[in-house]
Amino acid sequence: MPFLGQDWRSPGQSWVKTADGWTRFLDEKSGSYVGDISSFRKKDDHNKENLFNSLNYDVAAKKRKKDLLNNKAKIQYFHQEKWIYVHKGSTKERHGYCTLGEAFNRLDFSSAILDSRRFNYVVRLLELIAKSQLTSLSGIAQKNYMNILEKVVQKVLEDQQNIRLIRELLQTLYTSLCTLVQRVGKSVLVGNINMWVHRMESILHWQQQLNNIQITRPAFKGTTFTDLPLCLQLNIMQRLSDGRDLVSLGQVAPDLQVLSEDRLLWKKLCQYHFTDRQIRKRLILSDKGQLDWKKMYFKLIRCYPRKEQYGDTLQLCRHCHILSWKGTDHPCTANNPETCSTSLSPQDFINLFRF
């Protein structure tokens, strides 16, 4: 029997206390007993250090991958699925909640602007976001928004089309940013103030590029618009949905000036965009006592929104609540998915995310 208080375990050996009593310390890897537990602990610390370094490496690698996905190098990240689930009745606390920024990133607007049928739709959506939804965008969505806007500007500079449309978009965005940046201390914008100032400088640069654009006339010298019969010229002019385009066309040649003042032309334009009730509230008579449809049109557009028409729109499936471009396959369980789709205007798209 050992004396009370005396260490009865053999000197030079390492022991551990278990439920069955004291036992010699066994190295599980080698299968042998450890003479000095401190040396084993050093090995264990060394392994932990290697593990820690490995974790640090993994964290750094993940950070680099995250930075790439965050578009710091202006390389856009594309999701494999070009659709997203969204439900009007969803909230942050309920299943199905989706943010505007998430939908904006997932619906492949970069490819949509290359399609002439979708170009005006995307531009209108960018304008609506610039007017009232900038504060709803996350940091990644902001970068995606600015990158898409830059691609739109570059496309217009190359194609020399839709110049006025993009000028108005840039002016709307710049005006909104001027208002929001002044309130930056109230946390209305996500991101650093210097970053937003840099973006505003980019917008000014794009505006200057659009102002300096020189329209190149085609070298082809065949039949021109003015060579067509007057009835065909008038028929083509009736296809224009913006009165400003009619005014610009009338400035090309004296004959076109006469056609652009046609009362029937402006009457159809007013009736296309506005209801009879809206028209009756804005009646304007000319000196001859006739309705001045041209003046009425420009007065009406200041009071009411014009009718919007697009070649292609986003579709919302009423059966599975999935949002996608027309023709995009999505996992719909309806027997006839085509009958479940509803076209959304740009404003309808924004309204989906007002919870």
C-alpha positions as CSV (number, residue, x, y, z in Angstrom):
1,M,0.0,0.0,0.0
2,P,1.4,3.4,-0.9
3,F,1.8,6.0,1.7
4,L,-0.9,8.7,1.8
5,G,0.0,11.6,-0.4
6,Q,2.8,9.8,-2.1
7,D,2.9,9.6,-5.9
8,W,2.8,5.8,-6.3
9,R,2.9,5.9,-10.2
10,S,6.3,4.9,-11.8
11,P,8.6,7.9,-12.4
12,G,9.3,8.9,-16.1
13,Q,5.9,7.6,-17.3
14,S,2.8,9.5,-18.2
15,W,-0.6,8.6,-16.7
16,V,-4.1,9.8,-17.3
17,K,-7.1,9.5,-15.0
18,T,-10.0,7.5,-16.5
19,A,-13.3,6.2,-15.1
20,D,-11.6,3.0,-14.3
21,G,-8.7,4.7,-12.5
22,W,-5.2,5.8,-13.6
23,T,-3.8,4.3,-16.8
24,R,-0.7,4.9,-18.8
25,F,-1.1,7.4,-21.7
26,L,-1.4,5.6,-25.1
27,D,-0.6,7.3,-28.4
28,E,-3.6,6.2,-30.6
29,K,-1.6,6.7,-33.8
30,S,1.5,4.7,-33.0
31,G,-0.2,2.2,-30.6
32,S,2.6,2.6,-28.1
33,Y,2.7,4.2,-24.7
34,V,4.0,7.7,-24.4
35,G,6.8,8.2,-22.0
36,D,6.5,12.0,-21.8
37,I,3.1,13.5,-22.4
38,S,4.6,17.0,-22.9
39,S,6.3,15.8,-26.1
40,F,3.0,14.4,-27.3
41,R,1.3,17.7,-26.6
42,K,4.0,19.5,-28.6
43,K,3.2,17.2,-31.5
44,D,-0.5,17.9,-31.0
45,D,0.2,21.6,-30.9
46,H,2.2,21.3,-34.1
47,N,-0.8,19.5,-35.8
48,K,-3.1,22.2,-34.5
49,E,-0.8,24.9,-35.9
50,N,-0.8,23.2,-39.3
51,L,-4.6,22.9,-39.1
52,F,-4.9,26.6,-38.2
53,N,-2.7,27.6,-41.1
54,S,-4.7,25.3,-43.4
55,L,-7.9,27.0,-42.2
56,N,-6.4,30.4,-42.8
57,Y,-5.6,29.4,-46.3
58,D,-9.1,28.2,-46.9
59,V,-10.5,31.4,-45.5
60,A,-8.3,33.4,-47.8
61,A,-9.3,31.3,-50.8
62,K,-12.9,31.7,-50.0
63,K,-12.5,35.5,-49.6
64,R,-10.8,35.7,-53.0
65,K,-13.7,33.7,-54.5
66,K,-16.2,35.9,-52.8
67,D,-14.5,39.1,-54.1
68,L,-14.7,37.6,-57.6
69,L,-18.4,36.9,-57.2
70,N,-18.9,40.4,-55.8
71,N,-17.8,41.7,-59.2
72,K,-14.8,43.8,-57.9
73,A,-13.1,43.1,-61.2
74,K,-16.2,44.0,-63.2
75,I,-16.7,40.4,-64.1
76,Q,-20.4,39.6,-63.7
77,Y,-21.5,36.5,-61.9
78,F,-24.3,34.6,-63.7
79,H,-26.6,32.1,-62.1
80,Q,-27.3,28.9,-63.9
81,E,-31.1,29.3,-63.5
82,K,-32.5,32.4,-65.2
83,W,-35.6,32.5,-63.1
84,I,-36.5,33.3,-59.5
85,Y,-39.3,32.5,-57.1
86,V,-41.2,35.5,-55.8
87,H,-44.6,35.8,-54.1
88,K,-46.5,39.0,-53.5
89,G,-47.7,37.8,-50.1
90,S,-44.2,37.0,-48.9
91,T,-42.4,38.9,-46.2
92,K,-39.0,38.7,-44.6
93,E,-40.4,36.4,-42.0
94,R,-42.2,34.1,-44.4
95,H,-41.0,31.5,-46.9
96,G,-40.5,32.9,-50.4
97,Y,-39.1,36.3,-49.5
98,C,-37.0,37.7,-52.3
99,T,-35.3,41.1,-52.6
100,L,-35.3,43.4,-55.6
101,G,-31.5,43.2,-55.7
102,E,-31.6,39.4,-55.8
103,A,-34.1,39.3,-58.6
104,F,-32.2,42.0,-60.5
105,N,-29.0,39.8,-60.3
106,R,-30.7,36.6,-61.2
107,L,-32.7,37.6,-64.3
108,D,-29.8,38.1,-66.7
109,F,-30.4,41.7,-67.7
110,S,-26.9,41.9,-69.3
111,S,-28.0,39.5,-72.0
112,A,-31.5,41.1,-72.2
113,I,-30.1,44.5,-73.3
114,L,-28.5,42.8,-76.4
115,D,-32.0,41.8,-77.5
116,S,-33.8,44.6,-79.3
117,R,-37.2,43.3,-78.1
118,R,-36.1,43.6,-74.4
119,F,-33.8,46.7,-74.6
120,N,-36.5,49.3,-73.9
121,Y,-38.0,47.2,-71.1
122,V,-34.7,46.9,-69.3
123,V,-34.0,50.7,-69.8
124,R,-37.4,51.5,-68.3
125,L,-36.7,49.2,-65.4
126,L,-33.3,50.9,-64.8
127,E,-35.1,54.3,-64.8
128,L,-37.7,53.2,-62.2
129,I,-35.0,51.8,-59.9
130,A,-33.1,55.1,-60.3
131,K,-36.1,57.1,-59.3
132,S,-37.2,55.3,-56.2
133,Q,-35.4,52.0,-55.5
134,L,-31.7,52.7,-55.2
135,T,-31.8,52.4,-51.4
136,S,-33.3,48.9,-51.8
137,L,-30.3,47.5,-53.7
138,S,-27.6,45.6,-51.9
139,G,-23.9,46.2,-52.5
140,I,-23.7,43.4,-55.1
141,A,-26.9,44.6,-56.8
142,Q,-25.5,48.1,-57.0
143,K,-22.4,46.9,-58.8
144,N,-24.5,44.8,-61.2
145,Y,-26.8,47.8,-61.8
146,M,-23.8,50.1,-62.7
147,N,-22.2,47.4,-64.9
148,I,-25.4,46.9,-66.8
149,L,-25.8,50.6,-67.2
150,E,-22.3,50.9,-68.6
151,K,-23.0,48.2,-71.1
152,V,-26.2,50.0,-72.2
153,V,-24.2,53.2,-72.7
154,Q,-21.5,51.4,-74.7
155,K,-24.2,49.7,-76.9
156,V,-25.8,53.1,-77.6
157,L,-22.4,54.6,-78.5
158,E,-21.7,51.8,-80.9
159,D,-25.2,51.5,-82.5
160,Q,-26.0,55.2,-82.3
161,Q,-29.6,54.4,-81.5
162,N,-31.9,55.3,-78.5
163,I,-29.6,58.2,-77.6
164,R,-32.3,60.4,-76.1
165,L,-33.7,57.5,-74.1
166,I,-30.3,56.8,-72.4
167,R,-29.7,60.5,-71.8
168,E,-32.9,60.7,-69.9
169,L,-32.0,57.6,-67.9
170,L,-28.6,59.0,-66.9
171,Q,-30.1,62.4,-66.0
172,T,-32.7,60.7,-63.8
173,L,-30.1,58.6,-62.1
174,Y,-27.8,61.6,-61.5
175,T,-30.6,63.7,-60.1
176,S,-31.6,60.9,-57.7
177,L,-28.0,60.4,-56.5
178,C,-27.5,64.1,-55.9
179,T,-30.5,64.0,-53.6
180,L,-29.4,60.8,-51.8
181,V,-25.8,61.6,-51.4
182,Q,-26.7,64.8,-49.5
183,R,-28.5,62.6,-47.0
184,V,-25.6,60.1,-46.7
185,G,-25.3,60.6,-43.0
186,K,-28.8,59.1,-42.6
187,S,-27.8,55.7,-44.0
188,V,-30.0,56.0,-47.1
189,L,-27.4,54.4,-49.4
190,V,-25.4,51.2,-49.1
191,G,-21.7,51.9,-49.5
192,N,-19.0,54.5,-49.0
193,I,-19.7,58.1,-50.0
194,N,-16.5,58.1,-52.1
195,M,-17.7,55.2,-54.1
196,W,-21.0,57.0,-54.9
197,V,-19.1,60.1,-55.9
198,H,-17.0,58.1,-58.3
199,R,-20.1,56.6,-59.8
200,M,-21.6,60.1,-60.3
201,E,-18.4,61.1,-62.1
202,S,-18.8,58.1,-64.3
203,I,-22.4,59.2,-65.1
204,L,-21.2,62.6,-66.1
205,H,-18.5,61.1,-68.3
206,W,-21.2,58.9,-70.0
207,Q,-23.4,62.0,-70.5
208,Q,-20.5,63.8,-72.2
209,Q,-19.8,60.9,-74.5
210,L,-23.5,60.8,-75.6
211,N,-23.5,64.6,-76.1
212,N,-20.4,64.3,-78.3
213,I,-21.7,61.5,-80.4
214,Q,-21.7,62.1,-84.2
215,I,-24.4,60.3,-86.2
216,T,-22.7,58.7,-89.2
217,R,-24.9,58.7,-92.3
218,P,-25.0,55.4,-94.2
219,A,-23.1,55.3,-97.5
220,F,-26.0,53.7,-99.3
221,K,-27.7,56.2,-101.6
222,G,-30.7,54.2,-102.7
223,T,-34.4,55.0,-102.0
224,T,-34.8,57.2,-98.9
225,F,-37.8,58.0,-96.7
226,T,-38.7,61.1,-98.6
227,D,-38.7,59.2,-101.9
228,L,-41.7,57.1,-100.7
229,P,-45.2,58.2,-101.6
230,L,-46.8,60.6,-99.1
231,C,-49.3,58.0,-98.0
232,L,-46.5,55.6,-97.1
233,Q,-44.6,58.3,-95.3
234,L,-47.6,59.2,-93.2
235,N,-48.3,55.5,-92.5
236,I,-44.8,55.1,-91.2
237,M,-45.0,58.2,-89.1
238,Q,-48.2,56.8,-87.5
239,R,-46.1,53.9,-86.1
240,L,-44.0,56.3,-84.0
241,S,-45.2,56.3,-80.4
242,D,-43.3,59.3,-79.1
243,G,-44.4,62.8,-80.2
244,R,-40.8,64.1,-79.9
245,D,-39.8,61.7,-82.7
246,L,-42.4,63.3,-84.9
247,V,-41.1,66.7,-84.2
248,S,-37.5,65.7,-84.9
249,L,-38.6,64.0,-88.1
250,G,-40.4,67.1,-89.2
251,Q,-37.1,69.1,-88.9
252,V,-35.4,67.0,-91.5
253,A,-37.1,68.4,-94.6
254,P,-39.8,70.9,-95.4
255,D,-42.1,68.2,-96.8
256,L,-41.8,66.2,-93.6
257,Q,-42.5,69.3,-91.6
258,V,-45.9,69.5,-93.3
259,L,-46.7,65.9,-92.6
260,S,-45.6,66.1,-89.0
261,E,-48.3,68.7,-88.4
262,D,-51.1,66.5,-89.6
263,R,-54.0,66.8,-87.1
264,L,-55.1,63.2,-87.6
265,L,-51.6,62.0,-86.8
266,W,-51.5,63.8,-83.4
267,K,-55.1,62.8,-82.7
268,K,-54.3,59.1,-83.1
269,L,-51.2,59.6,-80.9
270,C,-53.3,61.1,-78.1
271,Q,-55.9,58.3,-78.4
272,Y,-53.2,55.7,-78.3
273,H,-51.6,56.9,-75.0
274,F,-54.5,58.4,-73.1
275,T,-58.1,57.6,-72.2
276,D,-61.1,59.6,-73.5
277,R,-61.6,60.9,-69.9
278,Q,-58.0,62.2,-69.7
279,I,-58.3,63.8,-73.1
280,R,-61.6,65.6,-72.2
281,K,-59.9,67.2,-69.2
282,R,-57.1,68.7,-71.3
283,L,-58.9,70.1,-74.3
284,I,-57.1,72.9,-76.2
285,L,-58.7,74.8,-79.1
286,S,-56.7,76.4,-81.9
287,D,-57.3,79.9,-83.3
288,K,-59.7,78.3,-85.8
289,G,-61.8,76.8,-83.1
290,Q,-60.5,73.2,-83.7
291,L,-58.9,70.9,-81.3
292,D,-55.2,71.4,-81.2
293,W,-54.1,67.7,-80.8
294,K,-50.4,68.4,-80.9
295,K,-50.6,70.9,-78.0
296,M,-52.9,68.6,-76.2
297,Y,-50.4,65.7,-76.5
298,F,-47.6,67.6,-74.9
299,K,-49.9,68.8,-72.1
300,L,-51.2,65.3,-71.5
301,I,-47.7,63.7,-71.2
302,R,-47.0,66.2,-68.4
303,C,-50.1,65.1,-66.5
304,Y,-50.4,61.4,-67.2
305,P,-48.1,58.5,-67.9
306,R,-47.9,57.4,-71.5
307,K,-48.9,53.9,-72.6
308,E,-46.0,51.5,-72.5
309,Q,-45.5,48.7,-75.1
310,Y,-42.6,46.3,-75.3
311,G,-41.6,43.6,-77.7
312,D,-40.8,41.2,-74.8
313,T,-41.5,41.4,-71.1
314,L,-40.9,39.4,-67.9
315,Q,-43.5,36.8,-67.2
316,L,-44.9,35.7,-63.8
317,C,-46.2,32.2,-63.6
318,R,-49.4,32.4,-61.5
319,H,-49.2,28.7,-60.7
320,C,-45.7,28.4,-59.3
321,H,-44.9,32.1,-58.7
322,I,-41.7,32.0,-60.7
323,L,-40.5,35.1,-62.5
324,S,-38.6,34.8,-65.8
325,W,-38.3,36.1,-69.3
326,K,-40.7,34.8,-71.9
327,G,-39.5,31.5,-73.3
328,T,-37.3,30.6,-70.3
329,D,-37.9,27.1,-69.0
330,H,-38.7,26.8,-65.3
331,P,-39.8,23.9,-63.2
332,C,-43.6,24.5,-63.5
333,T,-45.9,21.7,-62.4
334,A,-49.0,23.0,-64.2
335,N,-50.5,20.9,-67.0
336,N,-50.3,23.8,-69.4
337,P,-47.6,26.3,-68.2
338,E,-48.2,28.7,-71.1
339,T,-51.7,29.6,-69.9
340,C,-50.4,30.4,-66.4
341,S,-48.0,33.2,-67.4
342,T,-48.8,36.9,-67.0
343,S,-46.8,39.7,-68.6
344,L,-45.4,42.3,-66.2
345,S,-44.7,45.9,-67.0
346,P,-41.5,47.4,-65.4
347,Q,-43.7,49.1,-62.8
348,D,-45.4,45.7,-62.0
349,F,-42.0,44.2,-61.5
350,I,-41.1,46.9,-59.0
351,N,-44.4,46.5,-57.2
352,L,-43.7,42.8,-56.6
353,F,-41.0,43.7,-54.1
354,R,-42.8,46.3,-52.1
355,F,-43.6,44.3,-49.0
